[in-house]
Amino acid sequence: MKMIVALGIATSALLISSGSSRADMTNLIIVGCTAMPARAESTVYNIENTGADGKLIRVNENVKSEAPCTQAINALLSDSKGCPLGMVWKLAHQPFNTTISNTGYSLREFVFECEYSG
């Protein structure tokens, strides 16, 4: 489990440091979903919602550890909580997979940022 946490944190740090230099950089959320071979539904393993200013970005209450991943993703996409007025959460780019060798776990990372609605 510690290996997955370290990988999720390292991936999150890489995405944040290599991401856009726009002013809305604090409005970036990364949701890591795991899927174990015995489970049909993936669950949220980690959420990186700390802004560049060190403060937590408020998110929908359905975006939490161990929630079904589809529930968390849909909650973010249907809610603007944590975004500035007139903006909503959108996928920043295609989700990507990270396989953790010899553990039976894979981590799928979803990156969201606030964009103007409409």
Backbone as XML, in Angstrom:
<?xml version="1.0"?>
<chain id="A" units="angstrom">
  <residue number="1" name="MET">
    <atom name="N" x="0.808" y="-1.191" z="0.000"/>
    <atom name="CA" x="0.000" y="0.000" z="0.000"/>
    <atom name="C" x="0.855" y="1.259" z="0.000"/>
  </residue>
  <residue number="2" name="LYS">
    <atom name="N" x="1.966" y="1.272" z="0.758"/>
    <atom name="CA" x="2.823" y="2.442" z="0.810"/>
    <atom name="C" x="3.381" y="2.768" z="-0.562"/>
  </residue>
  <residue number="3" name="MET">
    <atom name="N" x="3.663" y="1.735" z="-1.341"/>
    <atom name="CA" x="4.181" y="1.939" z="-2.682"/>
    <atom name="C" x="3.171" y="2.692" z="-3.552"/>
  </residue>
  <residue number="4" name="ILE">
    <atom name="N" x="1.893" y="2.358" z="-3.425"/>
    <atom name="CA" x="0.846" y="3.021" z="-4.200"/>
    <atom name="C" x="0.737" y="4.477" z="-3.782"/>
  </residue>
  <residue number="5" name="VAL">
    <atom name="N" x="0.768" y="4.750" z="-2.499"/>
    <atom name="CA" x="0.694" y="6.122" z="-2.008"/>
    <atom name="C" x="1.861" y="6.929" z="-2.554"/>
  </residue>
  <residue number="6" name="ALA">
    <atom name="N" x="3.065" y="6.380" z="-2.471"/>
    <atom name="CA" x="4.249" y="7.090" z="-2.958"/>
    <atom name="C" x="4.137" y="7.358" z="-4.451"/>
  </residue>
  <residue number="7" name="LEU">
    <atom name="N" x="3.644" y="6.385" z="-5.216"/>
    <atom name="CA" x="3.491" y="6.565" z="-6.640"/>
    <atom name="C" x="2.467" y="7.644" z="-6.941"/>
  </residue>
  <residue number="8" name="GLY">
    <atom name="N" x="1.345" y="7.623" z="-6.230"/>
    <atom name="CA" x="0.312" y="8.635" z="-6.438"/>
    <atom name="C" x="0.816" y="10.032" z="-6.131"/>
  </residue>
  <residue number="9" name="ILE">
    <atom name="N" x="1.565" y="10.183" z="-5.055"/>
    <atom name="CA" x="2.112" y="11.487" z="-4.687"/>
    <atom name="C" x="3.143" y="11.934" z="-5.713"/>
  </residue>
  <residue number="10" name="ALA">
    <atom name="N" x="4.015" y="11.025" z="-6.139"/>
    <atom name="CA" x="5.025" y="11.371" z="-7.137"/>
    <atom name="C" x="4.370" y="11.762" z="-8.461"/>
  </residue>
  <residue number="11" name="THR">
    <atom name="N" x="3.342" y="11.029" z="-8.871"/>
    <atom name="CA" x="2.636" y="11.344" z="-10.104"/>
    <atom name="C" x="1.967" y="12.696" z="-9.996"/>
  </residue>
  <residue number="12" name="SER">
    <atom name="N" x="1.333" y="12.969" z="-8.859"/>
    <atom name="CA" x="0.668" y="14.241" z="-8.652"/>
    <atom name="C" x="1.661" y="15.392" z="-8.699"/>
  </residue>
  <residue number="13" name="ALA">
    <atom name="N" x="2.795" y="15.225" z="-8.048"/>
    <atom name="CA" x="3.809" y="16.279" z="-8.044"/>
    <atom name="C" x="4.332" y="16.528" z="-9.445"/>
  </residue>
  <residue number="14" name="LEU">
    <atom name="N" x="4.520" y="15.464" z="-10.226"/>
    <atom name="CA" x="4.999" y="15.602" z="-11.592"/>
    <atom name="C" x="3.989" y="16.361" z="-12.438"/>
  </residue>
  <residue number="15" name="LEU">
    <atom name="N" x="2.713" y="16.022" z="-12.325"/>
    <atom name="CA" x="1.687" y="16.699" z="-13.099"/>
    <atom name="C" x="1.582" y="18.167" z="-12.728"/>
  </residue>
  <residue number="16" name="ILE">
    <atom name="N" x="1.660" y="18.464" z="-11.447"/>
    <atom name="CA" x="1.546" y="19.850" z="-11.018"/>
    <atom name="C" x="2.756" y="20.650" z="-11.469"/>
  </residue>
  <residue number="17" name="SER">
    <atom name="N" x="3.958" y="20.073" z="-11.329"/>
    <atom name="CA" x="5.151" y="20.823" z="-11.696"/>
    <atom name="C" x="5.304" y="20.964" z="-13.202"/>
  </residue>
  <residue number="18" name="SER">
    <atom name="N" x="4.764" y="20.013" z="-13.983"/>
    <atom name="CA" x="4.917" y="20.099" z="-15.430"/>
    <atom name="C" x="3.689" y="20.697" z="-16.098"/>
  </residue>
  <residue number="19" name="GLY">
    <atom name="N" x="2.712" y="21.079" z="-15.317"/>
    <atom name="CA" x="1.457" y="21.587" z="-15.859"/>
    <atom name="C" x="1.543" y="23.020" z="-16.334"/>
  </residue>
  <residue number="20" name="SER">
    <atom name="N" x="0.401" y="23.555" z="-16.594"/>
    <atom name="CA" x="0.271" y="24.906" z="-17.112"/>
    <atom name="C" x="0.779" y="25.932" z="-16.110"/>
  </residue>
  <residue number="21" name="SER">
    <atom name="N" x="1.228" y="27.049" z="-16.622"/>
    <atom name="CA" x="1.687" y="28.116" z="-15.735"/>
    <atom name="C" x="0.611" y="29.175" z="-15.556"/>
  </residue>
  <residue number="22" name="ARG">
    <atom name="N" x="-0.609" y="28.866" z="-15.955"/>
    <atom name="CA" x="-1.702" y="29.826" z="-15.845"/>
    <atom name="C" x="-2.028" y="30.114" z="-14.385"/>
  </residue>
  <residue number="23" name="ALA">
    <atom name="N" x="-2.701" y="31.225" z="-14.171"/>
    <atom name="CA" x="-3.039" y="31.667" z="-12.817"/>
    <atom name="C" x="-3.977" y="30.706" z="-12.112"/>
  </residue>
  <residue number="24" name="ASP">
    <atom name="N" x="-4.748" y="29.899" z="-12.865"/>
    <atom name="CA" x="-5.695" y="28.985" z="-12.230"/>
    <atom name="C" x="-5.043" y="27.674" z="-11.807"/>
  </residue>
  <residue number="25" name="MET">
    <atom name="N" x="-3.717" y="27.662" z="-11.679"/>
    <atom name="CA" x="-2.983" y="26.457" z="-11.309"/>
    <atom name="C" x="-3.470" y="25.879" z="-9.979"/>
  </residue>
  <residue number="26" name="THR">
    <atom name="N" x="-3.964" y="26.721" z="-9.059"/>
    <atom name="CA" x="-4.451" y="26.206" z="-7.788"/>
    <atom name="C" x="-5.736" y="25.412" z="-7.973"/>
  </residue>
  <residue number="27" name="ASN">
    <atom name="N" x="-6.373" y="25.527" z="-9.113"/>
    <atom name="CA" x="-7.611" y="24.811" z="-9.379"/>
    <atom name="C" x="-7.354" y="23.547" z="-10.182"/>
  </residue>
  <residue number="28" name="LEU">
    <atom name="N" x="-6.484" y="22.708" z="-9.649"/>
    <atom name="CA" x="-6.129" y="21.448" z="-10.282"/>
    <atom name="C" x="-6.368" y="20.334" z="-9.271"/>
  </residue>
  <residue number="29" name="ILE">
    <atom name="N" x="-7.138" y="19.316" z="-9.671"/>
    <atom name="CA" x="-7.419" y="18.188" z="-8.789"/>
    <atom name="C" x="-7.024" y="16.912" z="-9.522"/>
  </residue>
  <residue number="30" name="ILE">
    <atom name="N" x="-6.355" y="16.017" z="-8.819"/>
    <atom name="CA" x="-5.962" y="14.734" z="-9.385"/>
    <atom name="C" x="-6.622" y="13.640" z="-8.561"/>
  </residue>
  <residue number="31" name="VAL">
    <atom name="N" x="-7.365" y="12.776" z="-9.232"/>
    <atom name="CA" x="-8.040" y="11.654" z="-8.578"/>
    <atom name="C" x="-7.393" y="10.378" z="-9.088"/>
  </residue>
  <residue number="32" name="GLY">
    <atom name="N" x="-6.868" y="9.590" z="-8.167"/>
    <atom name="CA" x="-6.272" y="8.298" z="-8.512"/>
    <atom name="C" x="-7.218" y="7.179" z="-8.147"/>
  </residue>
  <residue number="33" name="CYS">
    <atom name="N" x="-7.556" y="6.355" z="-9.117"/>
    <atom name="CA" x="-8.466" y="5.231" z="-8.892"/>
    <atom name="C" x="-7.705" y="3.928" z="-9.017"/>
  </residue>
  <residue number="34" name="THR">
    <atom name="N" x="-7.961" y="3.020" z="-8.097"/>
    <atom name="CA" x="-7.327" y="1.704" z="-8.156"/>
    <atom name="C" x="-8.365" y="0.673" z="-8.547"/>
  </residue>
  <residue number="35" name="ALA">
    <atom name="N" x="-7.877" y="-0.389" z="-9.128"/>
    <atom name="CA" x="-8.743" y="-1.521" z="-9.454"/>
    <atom name="C" x="-7.975" y="-2.773" z="-9.090"/>
  </residue>
  <residue number="36" name="MET">
    <atom name="N" x="-8.543" y="-3.571" z="-8.232"/>
    <atom name="CA" x="-7.914" y="-4.836" z="-7.891"/>
    <atom name="C" x="-8.543" y="-5.900" z="-8.777"/>
  </residue>
  <residue number="37" name="PRO">
    <atom name="N" x="-7.772" y="-6.901" z="-9.154"/>
    <atom name="CA" x="-8.313" y="-7.930" z="-10.047"/>
    <atom name="C" x="-9.609" y="-8.566" z="-9.556"/>
  </residue>
  <residue number="38" name="ALA">
    <atom name="N" x="-9.822" y="-8.663" z="-8.264"/>
    <atom name="CA" x="-11.022" y="-9.323" z="-7.727"/>
    <atom name="C" x="-12.241" y="-8.400" z="-7.736"/>
  </residue>
  <residue number="39" name="ARG">
    <atom name="N" x="-12.050" y="-7.104" z="-7.994"/>
    <atom name="CA" x="-13.166" y="-6.150" z="-7.952"/>
    <atom name="C" x="-13.595" y="-5.736" z="-9.349"/>
  </residue>
  <residue number="40" name="ALA">
    <atom name="N" x="-14.882" y="-5.581" z="-9.537"/>
    <atom name="CA" x="-15.394" y="-5.102" z="-10.820"/>
    <atom name="C" x="-15.345" y="-3.582" z="-10.876"/>
  </residue>
  <residue number="41" name="GLU">
    <atom name="N" x="-15.571" y="-2.907" z="-9.779"/>
    <atom name="CA" x="-15.628" y="-1.443" z="-9.716"/>
    <atom name="C" x="-14.348" y="-0.898" z="-9.105"/>
  </residue>
  <residue number="42" name="SER">
    <atom name="N" x="-13.739" y="0.057" z="-9.775"/>
    <atom name="CA" x="-12.562" y="0.696" z="-9.190"/>
    <atom name="C" x="-13.021" y="1.690" z="-8.127"/>
  </residue>
  <residue number="43" name="THR">
    <atom name="N" x="-12.150" y="1.968" z="-7.200"/>
    <atom name="CA" x="-12.457" y="2.909" z="-6.129"/>
    <atom name="C" x="-11.404" y="4.011" z="-6.088"/>
  </residue>
  <residue number="44" name="VAL">
    <atom name="N" x="-11.767" y="5.121" z="-5.486"/>
    <atom name="CA" x="-10.836" y="6.239" z="-5.336"/>
    <atom name="C" x="-9.802" y="5.851" z="-4.290"/>
  </residue>
  <residue number="45" name="TYR">
    <atom name="N" x="-8.541" y="5.931" z="-4.671"/>
    <atom name="CA" x="-7.462" y="5.618" z="-3.745"/>
    <atom name="C" x="-6.856" y="6.885" z="-3.166"/>
  </residue>
  <residue number="46" name="ASN">
    <atom name="N" x="-6.607" y="7.872" z="-4.013"/>
    <atom name="CA" x="-6.044" y="9.118" z="-3.511"/>
    <atom name="C" x="-6.637" y="10.309" z="-4.260"/>
  </residue>
  <residue number="47" name="ILE">
    <atom name="N" x="-6.679" y="11.431" z="-3.570"/>
    <atom name="CA" x="-7.156" y="12.683" z="-4.151"/>
    <atom name="C" x="-6.123" y="13.739" z="-3.811"/>
  </residue>
  <residue number="48" name="GLU">
    <atom name="N" x="-5.603" y="14.381" z="-4.826"/>
    <atom name="CA" x="-4.661" y="15.483" z="-4.621"/>
    <atom name="C" x="-5.426" y="16.762" z="-4.901"/>
  </residue>
  <residue number="49" name="ASN">
    <atom name="N" x="-5.877" y="17.414" z="-3.853"/>
    <atom name="CA" x="-6.637" y="18.642" z="-4.016"/>
    <atom name="C" x="-6.066" y="19.771" z="-3.161"/>
  </residue>
  <residue number="50" name="THR">
    <atom name="N" x="-4.747" y="19.778" z="-3.031"/>
    <atom name="CA" x="-4.072" y="20.867" z="-2.344"/>
    <atom name="C" x="-3.556" y="21.827" z="-3.398"/>
  </residue>
  <residue number="51" name="GLY">
    <atom name="N" x="-3.965" y="23.066" z="-3.306"/>
    <atom name="CA" x="-3.545" y="24.065" z="-4.278"/>
    <atom name="C" x="-2.096" y="24.470" z="-4.090"/>
  </residue>
  <residue number="52" name="ALA">
    <atom name="N" x="-1.585" y="25.237" z="-5.033"/>
    <atom name="CA" x="-0.205" y="25.720" z="-4.966"/>
    <atom name="C" x="0.013" y="26.599" z="-3.739"/>
  </residue>
  <residue number="53" name="ASP">
    <atom name="N" x="-1.067" y="27.177" z="-3.226"/>
    <atom name="CA" x="-0.972" y="28.017" z="-2.032"/>
    <atom name="C" x="-0.992" y="27.198" z="-0.738"/>
  </residue>
  <residue number="54" name="GLY">
    <atom name="N" x="-1.081" y="25.867" z="-0.859"/>
    <atom name="CA" x="-1.070" y="24.996" z="0.311"/>
    <atom name="C" x="-2.430" y="24.764" z="0.936"/>
  </residue>
  <residue number="55" name="LYS">
    <atom name="N" x="-3.459" y="25.394" z="0.421"/>
    <atom name="CA" x="-4.812" y="25.231" z="0.959"/>
    <atom name="C" x="-5.562" y="24.161" z="0.181"/>
  </residue>
  <residue number="56" name="LEU">
    <atom name="N" x="-6.455" y="23.452" z="0.886"/>
    <atom name="CA" x="-7.273" y="22.439" z="0.229"/>
    <atom name="C" x="-8.316" y="23.091" z="-0.673"/>
  </residue>
  <residue number="57" name="ILE">
    <atom name="N" x="-8.515" y="22.492" z="-1.835"/>
    <atom name="CA" x="-9.577" y="22.923" z="-2.737"/>
    <atom name="C" x="-10.828" y="22.167" z="-2.326"/>
  </residue>
  <residue number="58" name="ARG">
    <atom name="N" x="-11.904" y="22.883" z="-2.050"/>
    <atom name="CA" x="-13.161" y="22.232" z="-1.670"/>
    <atom name="C" x="-13.685" y="21.419" z="-2.841"/>
  </residue>
  <residue number="59" name="VAL">
    <atom name="N" x="-14.153" y="20.216" z="-2.560"/>
    <atom name="CA" x="-14.716" y="19.362" z="-3.601"/>
    <atom name="C" x="-16.055" y="18.799" z="-3.147"/>
  </residue>
  <residue number="60" name="ASN">
    <atom name="N" x="-16.799" y="18.284" z="-4.085"/>
    <atom name="CA" x="-18.069" y="17.633" z="-3.818"/>
    <atom name="C" x="-17.871" y="16.531" z="-2.783"/>
  </residue>
  <residue number="61" name="GLU">
    <atom name="N" x="-18.825" y="16.352" z="-1.889"/>
    <atom name="CA" x="-18.701" y="15.362" z="-0.813"/>
    <atom name="C" x="-18.627" y="13.920" z="-1.323"/>
  </residue>
  <residue number="62" name="ASN">
    <atom name="N" x="-18.989" y="13.666" z="-2.578"/>
    <atom name="CA" x="-18.888" y="12.322" z="-3.153"/>
    <atom name="C" x="-17.489" y="12.006" z="-3.673"/>
  </residue>
  <residue number="63" name="VAL">
    <atom name="N" x="-16.594" y="12.990" z="-3.637"/>
    <atom name="CA" x="-15.213" y="12.780" z="-4.078"/>
    <atom name="C" x="-14.396" y="12.509" z="-2.824"/>
  </residue>
  <residue number="64" name="LYS">
    <atom name="N" x="-14.249" y="11.221" z="-2.494"/>
    <atom name="CA" x="-13.559" y="10.837" z="-1.267"/>
    <atom name="C" x="-12.919" y="9.472" z="-1.440"/>
  </residue>
  <residue number="65" name="SER">
    <atom name="N" x="-11.966" y="9.173" z="-0.600"/>
    <atom name="CA" x="-11.290" y="7.877" z="-0.647"/>
    <atom name="C" x="-12.289" y="6.742" z="-0.477"/>
  </residue>
  <residue number="66" name="GLU">
    <atom name="N" x="-12.068" y="5.693" z="-1.237"/>
    <atom name="CA" x="-12.854" y="4.466" z="-1.229"/>
    <atom name="C" x="-14.238" y="4.599" z="-1.848"/>
  </residue>
  <residue number="67" name="ALA">
    <atom name="N" x="-14.573" y="5.779" z="-2.377"/>
    <atom name="CA" x="-15.835" y="5.927" z="-3.101"/>
    <atom name="C" x="-15.691" y="5.238" z="-4.459"/>
  </residue>
  <residue number="68" name="PRO">
    <atom name="N" x="-16.791" y="4.781" z="-5.046"/>
    <atom name="CA" x="-16.688" y="4.259" z="-6.406"/>
    <atom name="C" x="-16.125" y="5.342" z="-7.327"/>
  </residue>
  <residue number="69" name="CYS">
    <atom name="N" x="-15.183" y="4.965" z="-8.153"/>
    <atom name="CA" x="-14.503" y="5.944" z="-8.996"/>
    <atom name="C" x="-15.485" y="6.678" z="-9.922"/>
  </residue>
  <residue number="70" name="THR">
    <atom name="N" x="-16.401" y="5.947" z="-10.527"/>
    <atom name="CA" x="-17.351" y="6.598" z="-11.436"/>
    <atom name="C" x="-18.200" y="7.630" z="-10.695"/>
  </residue>
  <residue number="71" name="GLN">
    <atom name="N" x="-18.558" y="7.344" z="-9.451"/>
    <atom name="CA" x="-19.334" y="8.295" z="-8.645"/>
    <atom name="C" x="-18.526" y="9.568" z="-8.411"/>
  </residue>
  <residue number="72" name="ALA">
    <atom name="N" x="-17.253" y="9.425" z="-8.058"/>
    <atom name="CA" x="-16.404" y="10.587" z="-7.790"/>
    <atom name="C" x="-16.168" y="11.422" z="-9.048"/>
  </residue>
  <residue number="73" name="ILE">
    <atom name="N" x="-15.879" y="10.757" z="-10.162"/>
    <atom name="CA" x="-15.624" y="11.456" z="-11.422"/>
    <atom name="C" x="-16.875" y="12.211" z="-11.864"/>
  </residue>
  <residue number="74" name="ASN">
    <atom name="N" x="-18.027" y="11.544" z="-11.829"/>
    <atom name="CA" x="-19.283" y="12.192" z="-12.211"/>
    <atom name="C" x="-19.625" y="13.349" z="-11.282"/>
  </residue>
  <residue number="75" name="ALA">
    <atom name="N" x="-19.318" y="13.211" z="-9.995"/>
    <atom name="CA" x="-19.590" y="14.290" z="-9.038"/>
    <atom name="C" x="-18.759" y="15.529" z="-9.370"/>
  </residue>
  <residue number="76" name="LEU">
    <atom name="N" x="-17.491" y="15.328" z="-9.712"/>
    <atom name="CA" x="-16.657" y="16.469" z="-10.086"/>
    <atom name="C" x="-17.150" y="17.122" z="-11.372"/>
  </residue>
  <residue number="77" name="LEU">
    <atom name="N" x="-17.489" y="16.306" z="-12.347"/>
    <atom name="CA" x="-17.914" y="16.843" z="-13.642"/>
    <atom name="C" x="-19.275" y="17.530" z="-13.599"/>
  </residue>
  <residue number="78" name="SER">
    <atom name="N" x="-20.079" y="17.255" z="-12.579"/>
    <atom name="CA" x="-21.407" y="17.859" z="-12.496"/>
    <atom name="C" x="-21.490" y="18.951" z="-11.438"/>
  </residue>
  <residue number="79" name="ASP">
    <atom name="N" x="-20.350" y="19.349" z="-10.879"/>
    <atom name="CA" x="-20.343" y="20.320" z="-9.781"/>
    <atom name="C" x="-19.232" y="21.331" z="-10.005"/>
  </residue>
  <residue number="80" name="SER">
    <atom name="N" x="-19.458" y="22.539" z="-9.567"/>
    <atom name="CA" x="-18.427" y="23.570" z="-9.702"/>
    <atom name="C" x="-17.809" y="23.930" z="-8.354"/>
  </residue>
  <residue number="81" name="LYS">
    <atom name="N" x="-18.154" y="23.166" z="-7.318"/>
    <atom name="CA" x="-17.631" y="23.451" z="-5.981"/>
    <atom name="C" x="-16.102" y="23.451" z="-6.013"/>
  </residue>
  <residue number="82" name="GLY">
    <atom name="N" x="-15.504" y="24.549" z="-5.549"/>
    <atom name="CA" x="-14.055" y="24.687" z="-5.543"/>
    <atom name="C" x="-13.520" y="25.500" z="-6.706"/>
  </residue>
  <residue number="83" name="CYS">
    <atom name="N" x="-14.361" y="25.738" z="-7.714"/>
    <atom name="CA" x="-13.959" y="26.552" z="-8.872"/>
    <atom name="C" x="-14.410" y="27.999" z="-8.664"/>
  </residue>
  <residue number="84" name="PRO">
    <atom name="N" x="-13.705" y="28.945" z="-9.281"/>
    <atom name="CA" x="-14.174" y="30.333" z="-9.249"/>
    <atom name="C" x="-15.535" y="30.456" z="-9.939"/>
  </residue>
  <residue number="85" name="LEU">
    <atom name="N" x="-16.262" y="31.510" z="-9.628"/>
    <atom name="CA" x="-17.586" y="31.756" z="-10.182"/>
    <atom name="C" x="-17.541" y="31.716" z="-11.711"/>
  </residue>
  <residue number="86" name="GLY">
    <atom name="N" x="-18.479" y="30.999" z="-12.310"/>
    <atom name="CA" x="-18.567" y="30.896" z="-13.762"/>
    <atom name="C" x="-17.707" y="29.799" z="-14.363"/>
  </residue>
  <residue number="87" name="MET">
    <atom name="N" x="-16.997" y="29.041" z="-13.516"/>
    <atom name="CA" x="-16.136" y="27.965" z="-14.006"/>
    <atom name="C" x="-16.646" y="26.628" z="-13.482"/>
  </residue>
  <residue number="88" name="VAL">
    <atom name="N" x="-16.306" y="25.554" z="-14.182"/>
    <atom name="CA" x="-16.692" y="24.199" z="-13.791"/>
    <atom name="C" x="-15.497" y="23.270" z="-13.954"/>
  </residue>
  <residue number="89" name="TRP">
    <atom name="N" x="-15.563" y="22.101" z="-13.311"/>
    <atom name="CA" x="-14.500" y="21.113" z="-13.433"/>
    <atom name="C" x="-14.595" y="20.411" z="-14.778"/>
  </residue>
  <residue number="90" name="LYS">
    <atom name="N" x="-13.463" y="20.285" z="-15.448"/>
    <atom name="CA" x="-13.353" y="19.559" z="-16.722"/>
    <atom name="C" x="-12.102" y="18.708" z="-16.667"/>
  </residue>
  <residue number="91" name="LEU">
    <atom name="N" x="-12.091" y="17.607" z="-17.413"/>
    <atom name="CA" x="-10.880" y="16.802" z="-17.518"/>
    <atom name="C" x="-9.826" y="17.625" z="-18.249"/>
  </residue>
  <residue number="92" name="ALA">
    <atom name="N" x="-8.638" y="17.704" z="-17.669"/>
    <atom name="CA" x="-7.557" y="18.490" z="-18.259"/>
    <atom name="C" x="-6.947" y="17.771" z="-19.458"/>
  </residue>
  <residue number="93" name="HIS">
    <atom name="N" x="-6.928" y="16.448" z="-19.424"/>
    <atom name="CA" x="-6.434" y="15.622" z="-20.525"/>
    <atom name="C" x="-6.919" y="14.199" z="-20.312"/>
  </residue>
  <residue number="94" name="GLN">
    <atom name="N" x="-6.607" y="13.319" z="-21.223"/>
    <atom name="CA" x="-7.040" y="11.933" z="-21.122"/>
    <atom name="C" x="-6.471" y="11.274" z="-19.864"/>
  </residue>
  <residue number="95" name="PRO">
    <atom name="N" x="-7.284" y="10.473" z="-19.169"/>
    <atom name="CA" x="-6.767" y="9.725" z="-18.011"/>
    <atom name="C" x="-5.653" y="8.784" z="-18.469"/>
  </residue>
  <residue number="96" name="PHE">
    <atom name="N" x="-4.765" y="8.461" z="-17.551"/>
    <atom name="CA" x="-3.676" y="7.547" z="-17.891"/>
    <atom name="C" x="-3.521" y="6.509" z="-16.799"/>
  </residue>
  <residue number="97" name="ASN">
    <atom name="N" x="-2.977" y="5.358" z="-17.176"/>
    <atom name="CA" x="-2.788" y="4.232" z="-16.253"/>
    <atom name="C" x="-1.352" y="4.150" z="-15.790"/>
  </residue>
  <residue number="98" name="THR">
    <atom name="N" x="-1.196" y="3.760" z="-14.541"/>
    <atom name="CA" x="0.107" y="3.442" z="-13.985"/>
    <atom name="C" x="-0.025" y="2.075" z="-13.332"/>
  </residue>
  <residue number="99" name="THR">
    <atom name="N" x="0.771" y="1.122" z="-13.784"/>
    <atom name="CA" x="0.745" y="-0.223" z="-13.215"/>
    <atom name="C" x="1.863" y="-0.342" z="-12.193"/>
  </residue>
  <residue number="100" name="ILE">
    <atom name="N" x="1.541" y="-0.887" z="-11.050"/>
    <atom name="CA" x="2.521" y="-1.069" z="-9.988"/>
    <atom name="C" x="2.922" y="-2.537" z="-9.998"/>
  </residue>
  <residue number="101" name="SER">
    <atom name="N" x="4.138" y="-2.788" z="-10.430"/>
    <atom name="CA" x="4.572" y="-4.172" z="-10.634"/>
    <atom name="C" x="4.564" y="-4.984" z="-9.341"/>
  </residue>
  <residue number="102" name="ASN">
    <atom name="N" x="4.212" y="-6.245" z="-9.480"/>
    <atom name="CA" x="4.217" y="-7.242" z="-8.403"/>
    <atom name="C" x="3.257" y="-6.942" z="-7.259"/>
  </residue>
  <residue number="103" name="THR">
    <atom name="N" x="2.244" y="-6.110" z="-7.489"/>
    <atom name="CA" x="1.296" y="-5.817" z="-6.420"/>
    <atom name="C" x="-0.132" y="-6.221" z="-6.766"/>
  </residue>
  <residue number="104" name="GLY">
    <atom name="N" x="-0.444" y="-6.351" z="-8.046"/>
    <atom name="CA" x="-1.809" y="-6.626" z="-8.452"/>
    <atom name="C" x="-2.657" y="-5.368" z="-8.522"/>
  </residue>
  <residue number="105" name="TYR">
    <atom name="N" x="-2.052" y="-4.194" z="-8.360"/>
    <atom name="CA" x="-2.767" y="-2.925" z="-8.394"/>
    <atom name="C" x="-2.420" y="-2.137" z="-9.650"/>
  </residue>
  <residue number="106" name="SER">
    <atom name="N" x="-3.380" y="-1.389" z="-10.123"/>
    <atom name="CA" x="-3.110" y="-0.383" z="-11.137"/>
    <atom name="C" x="-3.767" y="0.905" z="-10.667"/>
  </residue>
  <residue number="107" name="LEU">
    <atom name="N" x="-3.196" y="1.993" z="-11.052"/>
    <atom name="CA" x="-3.698" y="3.306" z="-10.657"/>
    <atom name="C" x="-4.041" y="4.066" z="-11.927"/>
  </residue>
  <residue number="108" name="ARG">
    <atom name="N" x="-5.255" y="4.550" z="-12.010"/>
    <atom name="CA" x="-5.688" y="5.360" z="-13.153"/>
    <atom name="C" x="-5.854" y="6.780" z="-12.650"/>
  </residue>
  <residue number="109" name="GLU">
    <atom name="N" x="-5.123" y="7.689" z="-13.249"/>
    <atom name="CA" x="-5.112" y="9.084" z="-12.802"/>
    <atom name="C" x="-6.022" y="9.936" z="-13.680"/>
  </residue>
  <residue number="110" name="PHE">
    <atom name="N" x="-6.889" y="10.708" z="-13.037"/>
    <atom name="CA" x="-7.768" y="11.650" z="-13.708"/>
    <atom name="C" x="-7.380" y="13.055" z="-13.230"/>
  </residue>
  <residue number="111" name="VAL">
    <atom name="N" x="-7.119" y="13.956" z="-14.152"/>
    <atom name="CA" x="-6.700" y="15.306" z="-13.799"/>
    <atom name="C" x="-7.799" y="16.276" z="-14.234"/>
  </residue>
  <residue number="112" name="PHE">
    <atom name="N" x="-8.242" y="17.082" z="-13.277"/>
    <atom name="CA" x="-9.313" y="18.054" z="-13.528"/>
    <atom name="C" x="-8.788" y="19.464" z="-13.295"/>
  </residue>
  <residue number="113" name="GLU">
    <atom name="N" x="-9.315" y="20.399" z="-14.085"/>
    <atom name="CA" x="-9.024" y="21.803" z="-13.846"/>
    <atom name="C" x="-10.294" y="22.604" z="-14.092"/>
  </residue>
  <residue number="114" name="CYS">
    <atom name="N" x="-10.341" y="23.783" z="-13.537"/>
    <atom name="CA" x="-11.492" y="24.649" z="-13.723"/>
    <atom name="C" x="-11.384" y="25.347" z="-15.068"/>
  </residue>
  <residue number="115" name="GLU">
    <atom name="N" x="-12.498" y="25.328" z="-15.787"/>
    <atom name="CA" x="-12.595" y="26.033" z="-17.064"/>
    <atom name="C" x="-13.912" y="26.783" z="-17.072"/>
  </residue>
  <residue number="116" name="TYR">
    <atom name="N" x="-13.963" y="27.810" z="-17.890"/>
    <atom name="CA" x="-15.207" y="28.556" z="-18.001"/>
    <atom name="C" x="-16.278" y="27.682" z="-18.618"/>
  </residue>
  <residue number="117" name="SER">
    <atom name="N" x="-17.477" y="27.736" z="-18.042"/>
    <atom name="CA" x="-18.577" y="26.929" z="-18.555"/>
    <atom name="C" x="-19.144" y="27.575" z="-19.822"/>
  </residue>
  <residue number="118" name="GLY">
    <atom name="N" x="-19.723" y="26.742" z="-20.634"/>
    <atom name="CA" x="-20.394" y="27.274" z="-21.812"/>
    <atom name="C" x="-19.806" y="26.906" z="-23.073"/>
  </residue>
</chain>
